[in-house]
Amino acid sequence: MCNQLAEGTRWLKCGHFQRHFVAAIVDCDSSRCERSIRHSPSCRQPNCTKNFGPDIQKSIDNVDEFCFQCRTAMSRRR
C-alpha cells in the first residue's frame, strides 16, 4: 500500500500532528495497489488496494502547546 509523506506541525503537549501538505508519494511497488506505478491501468480486479496507507509524518515544526482541537475541547469542559 502506497503512503503519502506529509509535512506539518507536531504539537508536543498532546502529540497530535497537523498536516500542512503532502511532499511526496512513497510507492509500494505492488501490482495490487491502484496507487502504485506498477498497477496496470487495465486491471479490473476488485481486490486491489484503492487507498493510501497511513501518512508518513515528517515534523517540520514543533510547538510546545496543545493543538487547536485539544484547546477547544479543554475550554468546553470548563
N, C-alpha and C positions, 0 to 999 in steps of 0.2 A: 504494500500500500504506500503510495507516494505521500510525502509530507510537505507542508509549507514552512519555510524558515521565516518566522515572524520576528520583527524587531520592535521593541517597545519599552515601557517603563515597568520596573519591578517595585511594588510598594512593600517596603521592608516590614512594617508593623503587622500587616495582615498576610503578606506573602502573595498577594494577587499580582497578575501580570496584565497590563493594559497594552494591547497590540496597537501599534501605530500604522504599520504597513507590512506587507509581505515582500521580503527582499529577494527570495528565490524559491524555486520548487526543487525538492530533493526527489529525484526519480528512483523508484524501487526496481526498475528494470524487469518488471514482471509482465508477461504477455496476458495475464489475467487481471490486470489493473487498467481500467479505462483512462486513467490519468497519465499512464506511462507512455513514453515514446515507443516502447516495444509492443504496445497493444495495437492490433490490426484494426484499421478503420472499418473493415468489412465484417468484423466479428459480430455474431448475433447470439453469443452465449449469455443466458440470463444470470449466470452466477459470477460474472466478473465484478470485481470491486469497483464501485462507482464514485466513492467519495474519498477525499483526502483523509489520512490518519491524523492523529493529534499534532498540533503545531509544535515545531521545534522552537522553543522560546529563547531569543537572544536579547538579553537586557542591555540596552544602550544608555539607560538612565536608571539610577536607584534613588528612591525618595524615602527618607526615614519618617514616613507618616502612614496613616491608613488610607486606602483608596477612597474615591468619592462615594462608591456604593456602601462601603462599610461605615463611613462617616454619616451618611444619610440614615442607615439602619440604626446606628447608635443614637442619633438625635431623636428618632421616632420612639425609641424605647424609653426615653427620659420623660 
